[in-house]
């Protein structure tokens, strides 16, 4: 909190990190020295998709990308931060890109912080369910804003021999 005291904006491109940073006010609510500082800190934390959308509300990228992609809502972005439409809106600005709905896009992929380490069997089942839905879209690319989800889904896809490319929206 002290290190970021003099910045206007704290931008994160990983949903799990952003969710944690946005909880500092709650975590430090009883700390007489940091409660107010934490509340001010949290107001300045933004996901990269929110920042890009605000900076470029009417802009479209200059180049076309002729791809069909699907989007997975990372739990830390969708549930913890309530950010679901902005990443999709950014993707839809790209000429040539077709965004295909992912069934159960907001259902956990099994990563969940350390969940995949503590509950590997259940985490693998969740990842396989997610991969089944990704395959049902016919897309070879799945976009998501959390590195934990990306590692979970890509590693399970690699394990079962599924060809899928996992990309960050940025």
TIPAGU-145650 format. One line per field, with one value per atom (N, C-alpha, C): residue number from 0; residue in one letter; atom name; x, y, z. Coordinates in steps of 0.001 Angstrom, whole numbers, plus 524288, in hexadecimal, padded with zeros to 5 digits. Layout:
# TIPAGU-145650
drennu NUM, ...
drenpa A, ...
torro CA, ...
px X, ...
py Y, ...
pz Z, ...
# end
This chain:
# TIPAGU-145650
drennu 0, 0, 0, 1, 1, 1, 2, 2, 2, 3, 3, 3, 4, 4, 4, 5, 5, 5, 6, 6, 6, 7, 7, 7, 8, 8, 8, 9, 9, 9, 10, 10, 10, 11, 11, 11, 12, 12, 12, 13, 13, 13, 14, 14, 14, 15, 15, 15, 16, 16, 16, 17, 17, 17, 18, 18, 18, 19, 19, 19, 20, 20, 20, 21, 21, 21, 22, 22, 22, 23, 23, 23, 24, 24, 24, 25, 25, 25, 26, 26, 26, 27, 27, 27, 28, 28, 28, 29, 29, 29, 30, 30, 30, 31, 31, 31, 32, 32, 32, 33, 33, 33, 34, 34, 34, 35, 35, 35, 36, 36, 36, 37, 37, 37, 38, 38, 38, 39, 39, 39, 40, 40, 40, 41, 41, 41, 42, 42, 42, 43, 43, 43, 44, 44, 44, 45, 45, 45, 46, 46, 46, 47, 47, 47, 48, 48, 48, 49, 49, 49, 50, 50, 50, 51, 51, 51, 52, 52, 52, 53, 53, 53, 54, 54, 54, 55, 55, 55, 56, 56, 56, 57, 57, 57, 58, 58, 58, 59, 59, 59, 60, 60, 60, 61, 61, 61, 62, 62, 62, 63, 63, 63, 64, 64, 64, 65, 65, 65, 66, 66, 66, 67, 67, 67, 68, 68, 68, 69, 69, 69, 70, 70, 70, 71, 71, 71, 72, 72, 72, 73, 73, 73, 74, 74, 74, 75, 75, 75, 76, 76, 76, 77, 77, 77, 78, 78, 78, 79, 79, 79, 80, 80, 80, 81, 81, 81, 82, 82, 82, 83, 83, 83, 84, 84, 84, 85, 85, 85, 86, 86, 86, 87, 87, 87, 88, 88, 88, 89, 89, 89, 90, 90, 90, 91, 91, 91, 92, 92, 92, 93, 93, 93, 94, 94, 94, 95, 95, 95, 96, 96, 96, 97, 97, 97, 98, 98, 98, 99, 99, 99, 100, 100, 100, 101, 101, 101, 102, 102, 102, 103, 103, 103, 104, 104, 104, 105, 105, 105, 106, 106, 106, 107, 107, 107, 108, 108, 108, 109, 109, 109, 110, 110, 110, 111, 111, 111, 112, 112, 112, 113, 113, 113, 114, 114, 114, 115, 115, 115, 116, 116, 116, 117, 117, 117, 118, 118, 118, 119, 119, 119, 120, 120, 120, 121, 121, 121, 122, 122, 122, 123, 123, 123, 124, 124, 124, 125, 125, 125, 126, 126, 126, 127, 127, 127, 128, 128, 128, 129, 129, 129, 130, 130, 130, 131, 131, 131, 132, 132, 132, 133, 133, 133, 134, 134, 134, 135, 135, 135, 136, 136, 136, 137, 137, 137, 138, 138, 138, 139, 139, 139, 140, 140, 140, 141, 141, 141, 142, 142, 142, 143, 143, 143, 144, 144, 144, 145, 145, 145, 146, 146, 146, 147, 147, 147, 148, 148, 148, 149, 149, 149, 150, 150, 150, 151, 151, 151, 152, 152, 152, 153, 153, 153, 154, 154, 154, 155, 155, 155, 156, 156, 156, 157, 157, 157, 158, 158, 158, 159, 159, 159, 160, 160, 160, 161, 161, 161, 162, 162, 162, 163, 163, 163, 164, 164, 164, 165, 165, 165, 166, 166, 166, 167, 167, 167, 168, 168, 168, 169, 169, 169
drenpa X, X, X, X, X, X, X, X, X, X, X, X, X, X, X, X, X, X, X, X, X, X, X, X, X, X, X, X, X, X, X, X, X, X, X, X, X, X, X, X, X, X, X, X, X, X, X, X, X, X, X, X, X, X, X, X, X, X, X, X, X, X, X, X, X, X, X, X, X, X, X, X, X, X, X, X, X, X, X, X, X, X, X, X, X, X, X, X, X, X, X, X, X, X, X, X, X, X, X, X, X, X, X, X, X, X, X, X, X, X, X, X, X, X, X, X, X, X, X, X, X, X, X, X, X, X, X, X, X, X, X, X, X, X, X, X, X, X, X, X, X, X, X, X, X, X, X, X, X, X, X, X, X, X, X, X, X, X, X, X, X, X, X, X, X, X, X, X, X, X, X, X, X, X, X, X, X, X, X, X, X, X, X, X, X, X, X, X, X, X, X, X, X, X, X, X, X, X, X, X, X, X, X, X, X, X, X, X, X, X, X, X, X, X, X, X, X, X, X, X, X, X, X, X, X, X, X, X, X, X, X, X, X, X, X, X, X, X, X, X, X, X, X, X, X, X, X, X, X, X, X, X, X, X, X, X, X, X, X, X, X, X, X, X, X, X, X, X, X, X, X, X, X, X, X, X, X, X, X, X, X, X, X, X, X, X, X, X, X, X, X, X, X, X, X, X, X, X, X, X, X, X, X, X, X, X, X, X, X, X, X, X, X, X, X, X, X, X, X, X, X, X, X, X, X, X, X, X, X, X, X, X, X, X, X, X, X, X, X, X, X, X, X, X, X, X, X, X, X, X, X, X, X, X, X, X, X, X, X, X, X, X, X, X, X, X, X, X, X, X, X, X, X, X, X, X, X, X, X, X, X, X, X, X, X, X, X, X, X, X, X, X, X, X, X, X, X, X, X, X, X, X, X, X, X, X, X, X, X, X, X, X, X, X, X, X, X, X, X, X, X, X, X, X, X, X, X, X, X, X, X, X, X, X, X, X, X, X, X, X, X, X, X, X, X, X, X, X, X, X, X, X, X, X, X, X, X, X, X, X, X, X, X, X, X, X, X, X, X, X, X, X, X, X, X, X, X, X, X, X, X, X, X, X, X, X, X, X, X, X, X, X, X, X, X, X, X, X, X, X, X, X, X, X, X, X, X, X, X, X
torro N, CA, C, N, CA, C, N, CA, C, N, CA, C, N, CA, C, N, CA, C, N, CA, C, N, CA, C, N, CA, C, N, CA, C, N, CA, C, N, CA, C, N, CA, C, N, CA, C, N, CA, C, N, CA, C, N, CA, C, N, CA, C, N, CA, C, N, CA, C, N, CA, C, N, CA, C, N, CA, C, N, CA, C, N, CA, C, N, CA, C, N, CA, C, N, CA, C, N, CA, C, N, CA, C, N, CA, C, N, CA, C, N, CA, C, N, CA, C, N, CA, C, N, CA, C, N, CA, C, N, CA, C, N, CA, C, N, CA, C, N, CA, C, N, CA, C, N, CA, C, N, CA, C, N, CA, C, N, CA, C, N, CA, C, N, CA, C, N, CA, C, N, CA, C, N, CA, C, N, CA, C, N, CA, C, N, CA, C, N, CA, C, N, CA, C, N, CA, C, N, CA, C, N, CA, C, N, CA, C, N, CA, C, N, CA, C, N, CA, C, N, CA, C, N, CA, C, N, CA, C, N, CA, C, N, CA, C, N, CA, C, N, CA, C, N, CA, C, N, CA, C, N, CA, C, N, CA, C, N, CA, C, N, CA, C, N, CA, C, N, CA, C, N, CA, C, N, CA, C, N, CA, C, N, CA, C, N, CA, C, N, CA, C, N, CA, C, N, CA, C, N, CA, C, N, CA, C, N, CA, C, N, CA, C, N, CA, C, N, CA, C, N, CA, C, N, CA, C, N, CA, C, N, CA, C, N, CA, C, N, CA, C, N, CA, C, N, CA, C, N, CA, C, N, CA, C, N, CA, C, N, CA, C, N, CA, C, N, CA, C, N, CA, C, N, CA, C, N, CA, C, N, CA, C, N, CA, C, N, CA, C, N, CA, C, N, CA, C, N, CA, C, N, CA, C, N, CA, C, N, CA, C, N, CA, C, N, CA, C, N, CA, C, N, CA, C, N, CA, C, N, CA, C, N, CA, C, N, CA, C, N, CA, C, N, CA, C, N, CA, C, N, CA, C, N, CA, C, N, CA, C, N, CA, C, N, CA, C, N, CA, C, N, CA, C, N, CA, C, N, CA, C, N, CA, C, N, CA, C, N, CA, C, N, CA, C, N, CA, C, N, CA, C, N, CA, C, N, CA, C, N, CA, C, N, CA, C, N, CA, C, N, CA, C, N, CA, C, N, CA, C, N, CA, C, N, CA, C, N, CA, C, N, CA, C, N, CA, C, N, CA, C, N, CA, C, N, CA, C, N, CA, C, N, CA, C, N, CA, C, N, CA, C, N, CA, C, N, CA, C, N, CA, C, N, CA, C, N, CA, C, N, CA, C
px 80341, 80000, 8036A, 80785, 80B03, 80DAD, 80F4C, 81205, 80E9B, 80985, 805F0, 802E0, 80499, 801C2, 80156, 80522, 80532, 803FB, 80148, 7FFBD, 7F9DD, 7F845, 7F2B7, 7EFBB, 7F26D, 7EFCC, 7F36C, 7F12D, 7F40A, 7F15D, 7F413, 7F1BF, 7F406, 7F097, 7F24F, 7F016, 7F322, 7F146, 7F05C, 7F034, 7EF1B, 7EA90, 7E645, 7E177, 7E23D, 7E537, 7E615, 7E8E9, 7ECC4, 7EFA4, 7EC19, 7E91D, 7E588, 7E191, 7DF79, 7DB9D, 7DE03, 7E2D7, 7E574, 7E685, 7E87B, 7E99B, 7E4AF, 7E03E, 7DB50, 7D90F, 7DBA3, 7D9E5, 7DD0F, 7E0EC, 7E434, 7E10E, 7DD09, 7D9DC, 7D732, 7D577, 7D2FC, 7D70B, 7DB75, 7DF85, 7E1BD, 7E1F3, 7E451, 7E055, 7DB6D, 7D738, 7D7E3, 7DA81, 7DB35, 7E091, 7E39C, 7E8DB, 7E877, 7E962, 7E8AE, 7EC54, 7F0D1, 7F48C, 7F33C, 7F129, 7F088, 7EAED, 7E718, 7E1B3, 7E02C, 7E0F7, 7DF8B, 7E313, 7E81C, 7EBC3, 7EA32, 7E89C, 7E6FC, 7E207, 7DE6B, 7D998, 7DAC6, 7DE69, 7DFF8, 7E2F7, 7E631, 7E92E, 7E579, 7E189, 7DDE0, 7DB01, 7D9CA, 7D70C, 7DA4A, 7DF6E, 7E2DC, 7E449, 7E2B7, 7E3FD, 7E00E, 7E20C, 7DEAA, 7E0E4, 7DD7C, 7DF1A, 7E091, 7E448, 7E61C, 7E1A8, 7DDE9, 7D993, 7D648, 7D584, 7D29C, 7D588, 7DA9B, 7DDC8, 7DDC7, 7DEB1, 7DEB1, 7D961, 7D53E, 7D002, 7CEFC, 7D0B0, 7CFF4, 7D344, 7D801, 7DB85, 7D9C4, 7D7D8, 7D68A, 7D0C9, 7CD27, 7C7AA, 7C582, 7C74C, 7C539, 7C940, 7CDCD, 7D1FF, 7D195, 7D382, 7D41C, 7D9CC, 7DBF5, 7E15E, 7E1F2, 7E66F, 7E71E, 7E77F, 7E8CA, 7E98B, 7E521, 7E40A, 7E004, 7E266, 7DF77, 7E10F, 7DC90, 7DD4B, 7D92F, 7D981, 7D712, 7D722, 7D1E2, 7D093, 7CC22, 7CE74, 7CCA3, 7CE91, 7C9F3, 7CB08, 7C737, 7C9C1, 7C68E, 7C888, 7C6CC, 7CAA3, 7C9A2, 7C9D9, 7C5C2, 7C5A7, 7C8A6, 7CD26, 7D014, 7CCEB, 7CC9E, 7C995, 7CB45, 7D06D, 7D264, 7D0EC, 7CF9E, 7CDE8, 7C7F7, 7C550, 7BF99, 7BCEC, 7BE77, 7BBBC, 7BDFB, 7C317, 7C577, 7C541, 7C61B, 7C654, 7C18D, 7BE1D, 7B95A, 7BA8F, 7BEA9, 7C026, 7BF50, 7BB4F, 7BA30, 7B96B, 7B6DC, 7B597, 7BA18, 7BD59, 7C17E, 7C575, 7C77E, 7CB28, 7C8AF, 7C3CD, 7C114, 7C071, 7BF0F, 7BE5E, 7C37A, 7C7D6, 7CCE6, 7CDF4, 7CCFE, 7CDE2, 7CA68, 7C5A1, 7C1FA, 7C378, 7C6FF, 7C8E1, 7CCBB, 7CED1, 7D2C7, 7D028, 7D191, 7CF5D, 7D0E2, 7CD17, 7CE1A, 7CD97, 7CDEB, 7CDA5, 7C7F2, 7C6E4, 7C1AA, 7C1E2, 7BEE4, 7BEB5, 7BA1F, 7BB46, 7B75D, 7B655, 7B15C, 7AFF8, 7B1F2, 7B400, 7B5DD, 7B1C5, 7AFA0, 7ABFF, 7AEA3, 7ABBA, 7ADB9, 7B2D4, 7B319, 7B7FB, 7B9B5, 7B600, 7B767, 7B800, 7B7F8, 7B8CF, 7BEA4, 7C039, 7C5B3, 7C846, 7CD27, 7D02D, 7D33C, 7D343, 7D603, 7DB1C, 7DCC7, 7E1B9, 7E0F4, 7DDA6, 7DC19, 7E07C, 7E47B, 7E8DA, 7EBF6, 7EBA2, 7EE63, 7EAB5, 7E5E5, 7E210, 7E409, 7E680, 7E85A, 7ECC1, 7EF5D, 7F365, 7F111, 7ED14, 7EAB1, 7E680, 7E3ED, 7DFC2, 7E0B2, 7E4F8, 7E661, 7E258, 7DFC8, 7DBE7, 7D748, 7D52E, 7D0C5, 7D26B, 7D71D, 7D90E, 7D985, 7DB6A, 7DBE9, 7D687, 7D2BF, 7CD69, 7CB26, 7CC12, 7CA2B, 7CCD8, 7D1E3, 7D4C2, 7D2C3, 7D1B9, 7CFBA, 7CA4D, 7C71D, 7C1E8, 7C27D, 7C614, 7C702, 7C8EB, 7CC86, 7CE96, 7CA5D, 7C6D5, 7C27A, 7BF31, 7BE3A, 7BB2C, 7BE36, 7C341, 7C669, 7C637, 7C6D3, 7C698, 7C14D, 7BD1D, 7B7DE, 7B728, 7BA7C, 7BA13, 7BC83, 7BFDF, 7C2AB, 7C748, 7C875, 7CCC8, 7D1E0, 7D61A, 7DB4B, 7DE10, 7DB8B, 7DDD2, 7D9EC, 7DBDB, 7D8AD, 7DB93, 7D8CD, 7DB04, 7D93A, 7DCD7, 7DB81, 7DF4C, 7DD96, 7E0B2, 7E351, 7E44C, 7E6F1, 7EAE8, 7EFA4, 7F3E4, 7F2E3, 7F06E, 7EF3C, 7EB98, 7E788, 7E3EF, 7E6D1, 7E9FD, 7ECD6, 7F04A, 7F329, 7F68B, 7F35C, 7EF14, 7EBC5, 7E979, 7E727, 7E488, 7E87B, 7ECC3, 7F0AC, 7F34F, 7F494, 7F73C, 7F3B7, 7EEB9, 7EB23, 7EA50, 7E9FC, 7E981, 7EE4E, 7F2E9, 7F7B7, 7F7B9, 7F5EB, 7F5EB, 7F27D, 7EDF9, 7EA5C, 7EB20, 7EEDC, 7F002, 7EC57, 7E9B8, 7E62B, 7E945, 7E882, 7EB22, 7E7D1, 7E9C6, 7E71A, 7EB3E, 7EA4E, 7EDDA, 7EB22, 7EDBB, 7EB9D, 7EE55, 7EB4A, 7ED74, 7EB00, 7EDEB, 7EBFB, 7E93A, 7E51C, 7E25C, 7E5D1, 7E9B9, 7ED1D, 7F0BF
py 7FB5A, 80000, 804E2, 804CF, 80951, 80A1A, 805E7, 8064C, 808AB, 807FC, 809F3, 80EBD, 81140, 815AC, 81A4E, 81B0B, 81FAB, 81E92, 81A58, 81938, 819DF, 81B47, 81C27, 81723, 8134A, 80E8F, 809E3, 8059C, 800B2, 7FCD6, 7FB52, 7F80D, 7F295, 7EEBC, 7E94A, 7E66C, 7E2C2, 7DFAB, 7D9F8, 7D8F1, 7D3AB, 7D40A, 7D175, 7D1E1, 7D06E, 7CC60, 7CABB, 7CEDF, 7D149, 7D57C, 7DA2A, 7DBA0, 7E008, 7DF1D, 7DA67, 7D927, 7D9BA, 7D7F2, 7D85B, 7DE0C, 7E108, 7E68A, 7E986, 7E80B, 7EAAF, 7E918, 7E578, 7E3E4, 7E665, 7E98A, 7EBE0, 7EF18, 7F1C5, 7F4DB, 7F15D, 7ECD3, 7E91E, 7E6C2, 7E539, 7E2BE, 7E661, 7EB64, 7EF24, 7F2B5, 7F11D, 7F461, 7F5A2, 7F258, 7F33B, 7F57D, 7F6B4, 7F8DB, 7FED1, 80122, 806CB, 809E6, 807DA, 80A9E, 809FD, 80572, 8044E, 803D0, 803E7, 80323, 8071E, 80C0F, 81028, 80FF7, 80F0A, 80E9F, 80A14, 805D1, 8013C, 80261, 80536, 8069A, 809F9, 80D99, 810E6, 80DBE, 80A33, 806BA, 803A0, 80134, 7FDDF, 800E9, 805C5, 808F8, 809D6, 8092A, 80A22, 80523, 8009B, 7FB9E, 7FA8D, 7F97E, 7F86A, 7F3F7, 7F0E6, 7ECDB, 7EF76, 7ED3F, 7EF6B, 7F014, 7EC85, 7ECF1, 7F1D2, 7F320, 7F7DB, 7FCBB, 7FCC9, 8014D, 80204, 7FDD3, 7FE31, 7FFE3, 7FDDC, 7FF4C, 80518, 80713, 80C9E, 81021, 80E6A, 81188, 8117A, 80CF7, 80C3A, 80AE5, 80DF4, 80C52, 80BD7, 80F1E, 80EFB, 80D3D, 80B8A, 80A07, 80450, 8033B, 7FDCF, 7FD0D, 7F889, 7F78A, 7F813, 7F9DC, 7FAD0, 7F5E4, 7F182, 7ECB8, 7E8DE, 7E5BE, 7E1BF, 7DC98, 7D9BA, 7D47C, 7D0D6, 7CDC4, 7CA40, 7C51F, 7C51D, 7C090, 7C012, 7BB3E, 7BA37, 7B8F7, 7BBB0, 7BAC3, 7BA56, 7B7F4, 7B7C6, 7BA26, 7BBDC, 7BE97, 7BBD1, 7BA96, 7B83F, 7BC83, 7BCE8, 7C0A2, 7BE5D, 7C08C, 7BEED, 7C05D, 7BCC3, 7BDC2, 7C2C5, 7C3B2, 7C850, 7CD61, 7CD0D, 7D1B0, 7D21C, 7CDD1, 7CDE6, 7CE2B, 7CAD2, 7CA7E, 7CE3F, 7CE6B, 7D1BC, 7D77E, 7D8BB, 7DE37, 7E004, 7DC62, 7DDAE, 7E016, 7DE32, 7E025, 7DBBE, 7DC4F, 7D848, 7DA8C, 7DEEC, 7E0FA, 7E3EA, 7E678, 7E9C3, 7E6A4, 7E235, 7DF4D, 7DD9F, 7DC17, 7DA92, 7DF44, 7E3B4, 7E873, 7E9E6, 7E951, 7EA62, 7E6A2, 7E19B, 7DDB9, 7DEC7, 7E078, 7E16F, 7E62F, 7E964, 7EDDC, 7EC3F, 7E78F, 7E5CB, 7E40B, 7E6B5, 7E556, 7DFBB, 7DCC9, 7D778, 7D35A, 7D4F6, 7D13A, 7CFCD, 7CAD2, 7C8F7, 7C6B9, 7C900, 7C73E, 7C385, 7BEB8, 7BA9C, 7B9AB, 7B987, 7B899, 7B34F, 7B339, 7AE73, 7ACA3, 7A7F7, 7A600, 7A5DF, 7A75E, 7A785, 7AA9B, 7AEF6, 7B1EC, 7B3DC, 7B490, 7B693, 7B24C, 7AD5F, 7A913, 7A83A, 7A71A, 7A655, 7A23C, 7A349, 79F9B, 79BC9, 79CA1, 7991A, 79B39, 79FC5, 7A1FA, 7A42C, 7A81F, 7AA49, 7AB2E, 7AE23, 7AF03, 7AA04, 7A79E, 7A2B2, 79E00, 79EDB, 79AA4, 795F6, 79715, 792BA, 78FA8, 79203, 78F38, 78C31, 78E68, 78BFF, 787F7, 788AE, 78530, 783A6, 780F1, 77FFE, 77CE4, 77929, 77608, 7796E, 77C63, 77FD3, 78416, 78633, 78A43, 78829, 78363, 78102, 78030, 77E87, 77DCE, 78302, 7872C, 78C55, 78E24, 78D43, 78EC3, 78BB8, 786B7, 78393, 78565, 786DD, 788F6, 78E05, 79160, 7964D, 7953A, 79195, 79047, 78E03, 78B02, 788DF, 78D59, 79141, 795C3, 798FC, 79993, 79C5F, 79980, 79461, 79142, 791D8, 79254, 792CA, 797D0, 79BBC, 7A0A7, 7A046, 79C68, 79BEB, 79FAB, 7A26B, 7A62F, 7A381, 7A53B, 7A34D, 7A700, 7AB68, 7AF56, 7B08F, 7B080, 7B20F, 7B681, 7BAC0, 7BF6B, 7BFBC, 7C148, 7C1D8, 7C595, 7C81E, 7CC20, 7CA7B, 7C572, 7C3C1, 7BF7C, 7C055, 7BCA2, 7B74C, 7B727, 7B224, 7AEE3, 7B160, 7AEA0, 7ACCF, 7B041, 7AEF0, 7AA25, 7AA05, 7A589, 7A09A, 7A100, 79C7F, 79A2D, 79D7C, 79B9D, 799A9, 79C94, 79AE8, 795D7, 7954C, 7907F, 78BC0, 78C5D, 787EB, 786B8, 78AB8, 789E1, 786F5, 78891, 785ED, 78041, 77F58, 77A11, 77661, 7785A, 774F5, 77548, 77883, 778E6, 77C64, 77FF7, 7839A, 7884D, 789AC, 78E2F, 7930D, 7965F, 79B46, 79F52, 7A415, 7A858, 7ABCE, 7ACB4, 7AFF6, 7B540, 7B963, 7BEA0, 7C256, 7C64B, 7CA85, 7CE70, 7D10A, 7D4B6, 7D917, 7DAAA, 7DEEA, 7DCDC
pz 80000, 80000, 80000, 8030B, 80322, 7FDDC, 7FB58, 7F65F, 7F21D, 7F275, 7EE75, 7F043, 7F45D, 7F698, 7F2DF, 7EF76, 7EC1B, 7E66B, 7E551, 7DFE9, 7DF53, 7DAA0, 7D99C, 7D89D, 7D675, 7D4C2, 7D584, 7D749, 7D7EB, 7D445, 7D01F, 7CC0F, 7CC6A, 7CC54, 7CC74, 7C7BE, 7C5BA, 7C14D, 7C2CB, 7C7D8, 7C9C6, 7CD9F, 7CC5F, 7CF73, 7D52B, 7D63B, 7DBA1, 7DEC5, 7DC68, 7DF17, 7DFFF, 7DC0E, 7DC9D, 7E0E3, 7E124, 7E52F, 7EAA1, 7EB2C, 7F041, 7F1A6, 7EDF0, 7EEF4, 7F085, 7EE31, 7EF58, 7F4A0, 7F75E, 7FC94, 800F5, 7FF9D, 803AB, 80790, 805B3, 8095A, 80D5F, 80BA6, 80F46, 812FB, 810C8, 813F2, 81823, 816F7, 81A92, 81D3B, 81D23, 81F4A, 82514, 82801, 82DA1, 82EFC, 82B18, 82BF4, 82C10, 83090, 83121, 82D8F, 82C5A, 82901, 82334, 821A9, 81C1D, 81A20, 81D60, 81B99, 8176D, 81870, 814A7, 80FD6, 8109A, 80C30, 808A5, 80B09, 80802, 804EE, 80748, 8048C, 7FFC4, 80043, 7FBDD, 7F7BF, 7F986, 7F611, 7F294, 7F4F5, 7F21A, 7EDDA, 7EED5, 7EAF0, 7E605, 7E664, 7E1EE, 7DEFD, 7E0E7, 7DE5A, 7DA04, 7D54E, 7D0D5, 7CD9F, 7CB63, 7C7B8, 7C28E, 7BFD3, 7BADD, 7B6F3, 7B6F6, 7B33F, 7B459, 7B944, 7BAA2, 7B8CC, 7B9A3, 7B82D, 7B243, 7AF5C, 7A9AA, 7A797, 7A9D7, 7A813, 7A90C, 7AD89, 7AEC2, 7AB40, 7AA1D, 7A6D9, 7A124, 79F60, 799DC, 79905, 79B28, 79AE2, 79559, 791C0, 78C6B, 7886E, 78A3D, 786B2, 78521, 7807E, 77EC9, 77D3E, 77E49, 77CBC, 776D0, 774F9, 76F61, 76C0B, 76E64, 76B6C, 76C6B, 76898, 768F0, 76AC0, 76DD4, 76F79, 76E15, 76A0A, 76844, 76B48, 76FDE, 77358, 77611, 77752, 77AC9, 78018, 7841E, 78965, 78D1D, 7918A, 795BC, 79A8E, 79E3C, 7A2D1, 7A7CE, 7AB1E, 7B047, 7B468, 7B78F, 7BBE9, 7C084, 7C1A1, 7C642, 7CB18, 7CECA, 7D38F, 7D64E, 7D67E, 7D92E, 7D66B, 7D16C, 7CE98, 7CEAD, 7CD86, 7CD28, 7D279, 7D605, 7DB09, 7DF1D, 7DF91, 7E393, 7E21A, 7DD05, 7DB71, 7D859, 7D6FB, 7D40D, 7CEB7, 7CC2A, 7C700, 7C313, 7BFDA, 7BBEB, 7B677, 7B600, 7B0CE, 7AE4A, 7B15D, 7AF26, 7ABF3, 7ADCF, 7AA7A, 7A551, 7A56F, 7A0A0, 79CF8, 79F39, 79C11, 79957, 79C07, 79997, 7951C, 795FB, 791E2, 78D24, 78E18, 789CD, 78686, 7886B, 78570, 78124, 7817F, 77DC7, 778B9, 7746C, 76F56, 76DEF, 76BF5, 76A35, 76E6F, 77357, 777A8, 778C9, 7791B, 77A74, 77FEF, 78372, 788DC, 78980, 78AF2, 78B82, 79149, 792C7, 79841, 79A13, 79ED1, 7A14A, 7A538, 7A49E, 7A895, 7ADF2, 7B1E7, 7B74C, 7B7A3, 7B4DD, 7B4A9, 7BA05, 7BD94, 7C2C5, 7C6E3, 7C522, 7C8CC, 7C995, 7CE48, 7CFA8, 7CC2C, 7CAD1, 7C79F, 7CAFC, 7D01E, 7D39F, 7D5B9, 7D3E2, 7D5CB, 7DB46, 7DBCA, 7E0DD, 7E4BF, 7E342, 7E6DE, 7E77D, 7EC11, 7ED04, 7ECC7, 7EB16, 7EAF1, 7E7CF, 7E35A, 7E01B, 7E2B5, 7E683, 7E972, 7EE08, 7F075, 7F510, 7F3A9, 7EF41, 7ED7A, 7E7BF, 7E698, 7E117, 7DE00, 7E06F, 7DD94, 7DBED, 7DF8D, 7DE4C, 7DA6E, 7DB22, 7D79A, 7D20E, 7D183, 7CC55, 7C9E2, 7CCFC, 7CAFA, 7C916, 7CC10, 7CA7E, 7C57B, 7C516, 7C057, 7BB9E, 7BC53, 7B7FC, 7B652, 7BA1B, 7B8DE, 7B5BA, 7B766, 7B4A9, 7AF1F, 7AE8B, 7A960, 7A5CE, 7A7F9, 7A4E6, 7A2B4, 7A5EC, 7A422, 7A01B, 7A0E9, 79D0D, 797D7, 797F4, 79323, 79074, 79381, 7913E, 78E1D, 78F0B, 78C29, 786C5, 785FD, 78111, 780A0, 784C9, 784C4, 78654, 783E3, 78540, 78900, 78A2E, 78DA7, 791F9, 796CF, 79B4A, 79E08, 79EF3, 7A14E, 7A6F2, 7AA75, 7AFFF, 7B292, 7B6BF, 7B94B, 7BE55, 7BF0C, 7C3D6, 7C28E, 7C45D, 7C334, 7C5BA, 7CA3F, 7CCBF, 7C968, 7C752, 7C3D2, 7BEF2, 7BCC8, 7B7FF, 7B8CD, 7BD20, 7BE2D, 7BF19, 7C1F3, 7C323, 7BE25, 7BAF2, 7B63B, 7B23B, 7B17A, 7ADA1, 7AF46, 7B448, 7B5F4, 7B571, 7B698, 7B5FC, 7B035, 7ACF6, 7A74D, 7A540, 7A6FB, 7A55F, 7A72F, 7ABFB, 7AE30, 7AB05, 7A934, 7A650, 7A06B, 79EA7, 79914, 79604, 798A1, 795F2, 7940A, 78F27, 78CDC, 78DE9, 7914B, 79292, 793D5, 7923D, 7938A, 79791, 79BE0, 7A005, 79FB8, 79F5C, 79EE2, 7A2E1, 7A457, 7A79C, 7A403, 7A5C2, 7A24B, 7A02E, 7A32C, 7A157, 79D1F
# end
